[in-house]
Every structure is written in structure tokens, then in C-alpha cells.
Amino acid sequence: MSKDSWELSEELKQVRDTVRRFMASEVKPVEDRLPHDAYELPEEVLGPLQEKARAIGLWCLRSPQEYGGAGLNLLGQAMVAEEAAKCRMGAYVPACGAFGADPPNAIFLGSKAQIEKYAVPAIQVGRKNYVAISEASGGADPARAIRTRAVRKGDRYILNGSKMWITGADGADWGLVFARTGEQGDRGGISCFIVNGRPKGMSLKEIPVIRSYSPYEINFQDVEVPVEDRLGEEGQGFAVCEKWLVEGRVPYAAGTIGIAQAALQIAIDWARQRETFRSKLADKQAVQWMIADSEMELRAARLLVYQAAWQGDLGRDLKTDSSIAKVMATETAGRVIDRCIQIMGGLGVSKELPLERWYREMRIKRIGEGPSEVHRMVLARELLSGGR
């Protein structure tokens, strides 16, 4: 995309089309053989799929090329996220995991030794990870909500507390954990730590939710973390956290658009063939308007996501734009999938189609990465204070 127009570059168009073909020819046939609520592929299936993705350059798309990733810019990440989400488990793992799992971008703020020890193996051999910010006291305002504390004793920190709603904690090789090293309520009092493996004193508890995969509660009781595994300077964890959250909202939002677009296509195909009261559903104005409204809203939400990505790629502050994109995309996707289910009738809530699964998962998307109300509050404060 140029600085003067919304025309996508030929390179990005090629990436988008490559992902689209890969999803149709490689991912969908594999996923169609899995149970409705499956959220991961068997290793004997995933491995060959990942090798095919690597061979055509679709691997760890957000990670820098120097460490083995594709190094896509934020707009490219958004476009891939949209296309890769168009599968049944797309809300959890795009392309069913075929494109690998990028480490959180915050790890690249670390030292060279930390990058080599944690980020590179995550990219090259698929070491899994998680990010632990939220707590029972709240996750939308980490400056005040974080009560997990890390106290330095010599060459180690002693970590005590608990984290809630942590996706991917089970089976992870390492994680980023944000803990308080300063005063409560102080943004400068938060630090980020790399917790390697599952050290003594760390335990997990599954939290069943409405989707097919569960987040976890992580408890830390006198867990020792070496000083060299602190990410960044002490007290600078909020900046690390913010980078991960702000940039991550863009592909997060794009993925919900992809799922809703796939749902809309299912509803359109059904409306064209389904007959009721002596005519096709497609001939009924109520259905036509639901389809038209859905397409218009999806196009508008997509442009807001592109706008946020564009701002980021130009090096501008995208905090506001990413919040707007996240709210609009997730809320639009929820409405669109709801309409699609209505068009489909009873079939829409059956497990013969992915719609009911997507409906459950889209409800969570309005909470994850910051609930809609918090993003609205932040935007309103900026506008009322005179900021634009």
C-alpha cells in the first residue's frame, strides 16, 4: 500500500492469494475430517502441513526474517489473519496451525541472548508460549489490576500471585508474565519476566468456557526467575505489555472479519438454493437486507483494520486506530454471524456447520484484547480532552 492511496501492493496481493489457495487446497480438506469442536491437528497431520507452508514462505508471518520468520508488515499480517481465519478453528489457531506460532512481538525487545534462547526456537522448531497479564482483579487496566508480585533476592526474583484467562498455558515451553515490582497503581511499577517451562511452585487450573478450548489460571508460589530472564528494565513492563497489546489488536480484529465473511458466504449459498413459501430465500427482502447489511458492515470494518495497520506501518501511533478497529471488527463479526444463523434457521445452530461454533467464539472476541467498553472509554477520553 502506498502512502497516498489504499491500493494494495502487488506483493501483498500475491501473499493474500497464496494464503487463500493454501487454505482451500491444503487446510480445509484436513480440517473437514476432524470433529466439530477440534482445536488442534494431530501431529502426524500438522507436521506435513507445516512443511508445505514453510516451502512457500508462509511461516511465522509476524516474526522478523533474520530469525526465520516471514517478516510481514502489519498490513500484511492483517490480510493473512483474515484469510487464515476462514476455517472452523480459525478463531483459535489460524490455518489450523499450519503457519506456525509466532512468539509475542515483545520478546524482540529483549536481549540478544533472550531472543536466541526463546524467540528463535519458537520460530524454528515451534516452541509454544503464552502471555500472562490478566488477573482475577481485572485485566483491562493492568497498571492497577496487577497484584502478582516479584521481589528481587540476589540474582533471582521470587514470583507470587496468580493469572487468569491465559490461553495456551497448557503445554507451553515458556511465557511472558507481568508482575509488580513497584507500588500498586503505578505504571512504572510493573516488570516483565520470562518464565521458562513449568518451574517449581507454578501450577495450572483449566477454566472451562463457552468455546471449544479453555484458558487457564496460573498460580505462582515462590517461583524463582533468574534476573537474566527479566525482559527489559525493571519497572518497564507496562511499555512491553502495551506494544504486544496495541499491535496484536490489528490481526486479532482482521481474523474476526475473515470468519464473518466465511459465514456470510455460507448464508448466501444457502439462500440461493433454499425454497420456502414457493420462492427462494434469496428472493425475500428480509434476507436480502440481512445479507446487504452484513456485507456493508464488513467492508467498513475491514477498512478500519487496514487504516490501523497502515498507521503502524508508517511508524505512527496506532493506539487509537487499533482500538477502533478491534471494537468495530469484533462487534460487526458477531452481528453478521448472528444474521447468518437466522438465515440458516435450525441448520445454523446445528453442528453440521461451523456457524454455532463461530457464534460462541465471536462472543469471547468482544472481551479478549480489551473489552469494547474499555476501548470506547479510552477513545472518549482522548476526544473530550481535545486529542484527535
C-alpha positions in Angstrom: 0.0 0.0 0.0 1.4 3.4 -1.0 1.4 6.4 1.3 -1.1 8.2 -1.0 -3.8 5.6 -1.7 -5.4 2.4 -0.4 -4.2 0.3 -3.4 -2.6 -2.8 -2.1 0.9 -3.6 -3.4 1.3 -6.5 -5.9 3.4 -8.3 -3.3 0.7 -8.2 -0.7 -1.9 -9.3 -3.2 0.2 -12.3 -4.1 0.6 -13.2 -0.4 -3.1 -12.9 0.1 -3.9 -15.1 -2.9 -1.3 -17.6 -1.9 -2.8 -17.9 1.5 -6.3 -18.2 0.0 -5.3 -21.1 -2.3 -3.4 -22.8 0.5 -6.5 -22.7 2.8 -8.7 -24.1 0.1 -6.4 -26.9 -1.2 -4.5 -27.9 1.9 -6.2 -26.8 5.2 -9.9 -27.3 4.5 -9.6 -31.0 3.4 -7.6 -31.8 6.5 -10.0 -29.9 8.9 -13.1 -31.5 7.3 -12.0 -34.8 8.7 -11.9 -33.5 12.3 -14.6 -33.4 15.0 -16.7 -30.2 15.1 -15.0 -28.8 18.2 -11.4 -29.8 17.4 -8.9 -27.1 18.2 -5.7 -28.7 17.1 -4.5 -31.1 14.4 -2.9 -34.4 15.2 0.9 -34.1 15.0 1.1 -36.6 12.1 -1.2 -34.3 10.1 0.1 -31.0 11.3 3.8 -31.7 10.6 3.4 -32.3 6.8 1.0 -29.3 6.5 3.6 -27.1 8.2 6.3 -28.3 5.9 4.2 -27.3 2.9 3.6 -23.9 4.4 7.3 -23.4 5.1 8.2 -24.3 1.5 6.1 -21.5 0.1 7.2 -18.9 2.7 4.1 -19.0 4.9 5.9 -19.4 8.3 5.7 -17.3 11.4 4.5 -14.4 9.4 4.9 -11.7 12.1 8.4 -12.6 13.1 11.5 -10.9 11.6 13.1 -12.6 8.7 16.5 -12.6 10.4 15.2 -15.1 12.9 13.4 -17.3 10.4 10.0 -15.6 10.1 8.4 -14.1 7.1 8.7 -10.5 8.4 5.4 -9.2 7.1 4.4 -5.7 7.9 1.3 -5.0 9.9 -1.0 -4.7 6.9 0.3 -8.0 5.5 -0.3 -9.6 8.9 -3.9 -8.3 8.9 -4.5 -9.7 5.4 -3.1 -13.1 6.2 -5.0 -13.2 9.5 -8.3 -12.6 7.6 -7.7 -15.3 5.1 -6.2 -17.8 7.6 -9.2 -17.5 9.9 -11.5 -18.9 7.3 -11.6 -22.3 8.8 -13.6 -23.9 11.6 -10.9 -23.5 14.3 -9.7 -20.2 12.8 -10.8 -18.2 15.9 -8.2 -20.1 18.0 -5.4 -21.0 15.6 -5.3 -19.5 12.1 -4.8 -22.0 9.3 -5.1 -24.8 11.9 -1.6 -24.1 13.0 -0.1 -24.6 9.5 1.8 -21.3 9.6 3.5 -21.9 12.9 3.0 -19.9 16.1 4.8 -16.5 16.3 6.3 -15.7 19.6 4.8 -12.5 21.2 6.4 -9.4 19.5 7.5 -8.2 22.9 10.3 -10.8 23.1 12.2 -9.0 20.3 12.6 -6.1 22.8 14.8 -8.4 24.9 18.5 -9.0 24.8 20.2 -10.9 22.1 20.6 -13.9 24.4 16.9 -13.9 25.3 16.0 -13.7 21.6 18.3 -16.6 20.8 17.1 -18.7 23.7 13.4 -18.1 23.4 12.3 -16.5 20.2 14.4 -18.4 17.7 13.4 -21.9 18.9 9.7 -20.7 18.9 10.1 -19.8 15.3 12.3 -22.6 14.1 11.1 -25.6 16.0 7.7 -24.5 17.3 8.3 -24.0 21.0 5.0 -22.8 22.4 4.5 -19.8 24.6 1.8 -17.7 26.4 1.4 -14.1 27.7 0.1 -13.7 31.2 -1.3 -10.2 32.1 -4.9 -10.6 33.3 -5.8 -11.4 36.9 -8.9 -12.0 38.9 -8.9 -8.4 40.0 -9.2 -7.3 36.3 -7.3 -7.3 33.1 -8.3 -4.2 31.3 -6.3 -1.8 33.5 -3.0 -3.6 34.2 -1.5 -0.6 35.9 -3.9 -1.0 38.8 -5.1 -4.6 38.5 -1.8 -6.5 38.6 -1.2 -7.8 42.1 1.1 -10.7 41.2 4.4 -9.5 42.8 8.1 -10.2 42.0 10.6 -9.5 44.8 14.3 -9.5 43.9 16.6 -11.6 46.1 20.2 -11.5 44.8 20.3 -12.9 41.3 16.7 -14.0 41.3 13.2 -12.8 41.6 10.6 -14.6 43.7 7.2 -14.6 42.0 3.9 -14.9 43.9 0.4 -14.5 42.7 -2.0 -15.7 40.0 -3.0 -15.0 36.4 -6.4 -15.7 34.9 -7.8 -16.4 31.4 -4.4 -17.4 29.9 -4.7 -19.0 26.5 -2.1 -21.6 25.6 -0.6 -22.0 29.0 -1.0 -25.8 29.0 1.8 -27.4 27.0 3.7 -24.1 26.6 7.5 -24.1 26.8 7.8 -20.6 28.2 5.7 -17.5 28.8 5.8 -13.8 29.5 4.5 -12.9 32.9 3.8 -9.4 34.1 4.3 -8.8 37.8 4.5 -5.8 40.1 7.9 -4.8 41.3 6.9 -1.3 42.4 3.9 0.5 44.0 0.3 -0.6 43.4 -1.3 1.5 40.7 2.0 2.7 39.3 2.6 2.1 35.6 6.3 2.2 36.3 5.9 -0.5 38.9 5.3 -3.4 36.5 8.0 -5.6 35.1 8.0 -8.4 32.6 9.5 -11.8 33.2 10.2 -14.8 31.0 9.1 -17.9 32.9 10.9 -20.9 31.4 9.0 -24.2 31.4 6.9 -25.0 34.5 9.2 -24.3 37.4 8.7 -25.5 41.0 5.8 -23.6 42.5 3.9 -23.0 39.3 0.6 -24.7 38.7 -2.3 -24.6 36.2 -6.0 -24.9 36.5 -8.3 -25.2 33.5 -11.2 -22.7 33.2 -14.0 -24.1 31.0 -15.7 -21.5 28.9 -18.3 -21.5 26.1 -15.8 -22.1 23.3 -14.2 -25.5 22.5 -10.8 -24.7 24.1 -10.1 -23.5 27.6 -7.9 -20.8 29.1 -6.1 -21.4 32.3 -5.5 -19.9 35.7 -1.8 -19.9 36.5 -0.7 -19.8 40.1 2.8 -18.8 41.2 4.0 -19.7 44.7 7.6 -18.7 45.4 8.6 -19.3 41.8 12.2 -18.4 41.2 13.0 -16.4 38.0 16.7 -15.6 37.2 17.4 -11.9 36.8 18.6 -12.6 33.2 15.1 -13.6 32.4 13.6 -10.2 33.2 12.5 -8.7 29.8 13.7 -5.1 29.7 14.5 -2.9 32.6 12.8 -3.3 36.0 9.6 -1.2 36.0 9.4 -1.0 32.2 6.9 -3.9 31.8 3.9 -1.7 31.0 5.6 -0.5 27.8 6.4 -4.1 26.9 2.8 -5.1 27.6 1.4 -2.1 25.6 3.4 -3.0 22.5 2.1 -6.5 22.5 -1.5 -5.4 23.0 -1.6 -2.5 20.6 -0.1 -4.2 17.6 -1.8 -7.5 18.3 -5.2 -6.0 18.1 -4.9 -5.5 14.3 -4.5 -9.1 13.2 -6.9 -10.1 16.0 -9.6 -7.8 14.5 -8.8 -9.0 11.0 -9.3 -12.6 11.9 -12.9 -11.9 13.1 -13.7 -10.3 9.8 -12.4 -13.3 7.9 -14.6 -15.7 10.0 -17.7 -13.5 9.5 -17.0 -13.2 5.7 -16.9 -17.0 5.5 -20.1 -17.2 7.5 -21.8 -14.8 5.1 -20.8 -16.8 2.1 -22.3 -19.9 3.7 -25.6 -18.0 4.2 -25.6 -16.6 0.7 -25.1 -20.1 -0.8 -27.9 -21.4 1.3 -30.3 -18.5 0.4 -29.7 -19.2 -3.3 -30.8 -22.8 -3.1 -33.3 -22.9 -0.2 -37.0 -22.7 -1.1 -39.7 -21.6 1.3 -43.3 -20.5 0.6 -42.8 -21.2 -3.1 -39.8 -19.0 -3.6 -36.0 -18.9 -2.9 -34.8 -17.4 0.3 -32.7 -15.1 -1.8 -35.9 -13.6 -3.3 -37.2 -12.4 0.2 -36.4 -8.8 1.1 -35.8 -9.6 4.8 -33.0 -12.0 3.8 -31.6 -9.7 1.1 -31.3 -6.8 3.6 -29.6 -9.0 6.2 -27.1 -10.0 3.5 -26.6 -6.5 2.2 -26.2 -5.0 5.7 -23.7 -7.7 6.6 -21.5 -7.0 3.5 -21.6 -3.2 4.1 -20.6 -3.5 7.7 -17.8 -6.0 6.9 -16.4 -3.7 4.3 -16.4 -0.8 6.7 -14.8 -2.8 9.5 -12.1 -4.1 7.1 -11.1 -0.6 6.1 -10.8 0.4 9.7 -8.4 -2.5 10.3 -6.4 -1.6 7.2 -6.3 2.0 8.4 -4.8 0.9 11.8 -2.3 -1.3 10.0 -1.3 1.4 7.6 -0.7 3.8 10.5 1.5 1.3 12.2 3.5 0.6 9.1 4.1 4.3 8.7 5.6 4.4 12.2 2.7 6.4 13.6 0.9 5.9 16.9 -1.8 3.4 16.2 -3.2 3.0 19.7 -6.5 4.8 18.9 -6.8 3.3 15.5 -6.2 -0.3 16.7 -8.8 0.2 19.5 -11.4 1.4 16.9 -10.6 -1.4 14.6 -10.8 -4.0 17.3 -14.3 -2.8 18.6 -15.8 -2.4 15.1 -14.5 -5.7 13.7 -15.4 -7.9 16.7 -18.9 -6.4 17.1 -19.6 -6.5 13.4 -18.5 -10.1 13.2 -20.8 -11.0 16.0 -23.8 -9.3 14.3 -23.0 -10.9 10.9 -22.8 -14.4 12.2 -26.0 -13.9 14.2 -27.8 -12.9 11.0 -26.3 -15.9 9.1 -27.6 -18.3 11.7 -31.0 -16.6 11.4 -31.0 -17.1 7.6 -30.0 -20.7 8.0 -32.7 -21.5 10.6 -32.3 -24.7 12.6 -29.3 -25.7 10.4 -27.5 -22.6 11.6 -27.3 -23.9 15.2 -26.5 -27.5 14.3 -23.0 -28.9 14.4 -23.2 -29.7 10.7 -21.9 -26.2 10.1 -19.3 -24.1 11.8 -21.7 -21.2 12.4 -22.7 -22.1 16.0 -19.1 -22.6 16.9 -18.1 -19.3 15.4 -21.0 -17.6 17.2 -19.7 -18.8 20.6 -16.1 -17.8 19.8 -17.1 -14.4 18.5 -18.8 -13.6 21.8 -15.4 -14.0 23.5 -13.7 -11.9 20.9 -15.6 -8.8 22.2 -13.9 -9.4 25.6 -10.4 -10.5 24.6 -7.7 -8.0 23.9 -9.6 -5.5 26.0 -13.4 -5.3 26.2 -15.3 -3.0 23.9 -16.3 -0.7 26.8 -12.7 0.0 27.7 -11.7 0.9 24.2 -14.7 3.2 24.0 -13.7 4.8 27.2 -10.1 5.4 26.0 -11.4 6.9 22.8 -13.9 9.1 24.5 -11.3 10.4 26.9 -9.0 11.3 24.1 -11.7 13.2 22.2 -13.0 15.0 25.2 -9.5 16.1 26.2 -9.1 17.7 22.8 -7.0 14.9 21.2 -7.6 13.7 17.7 
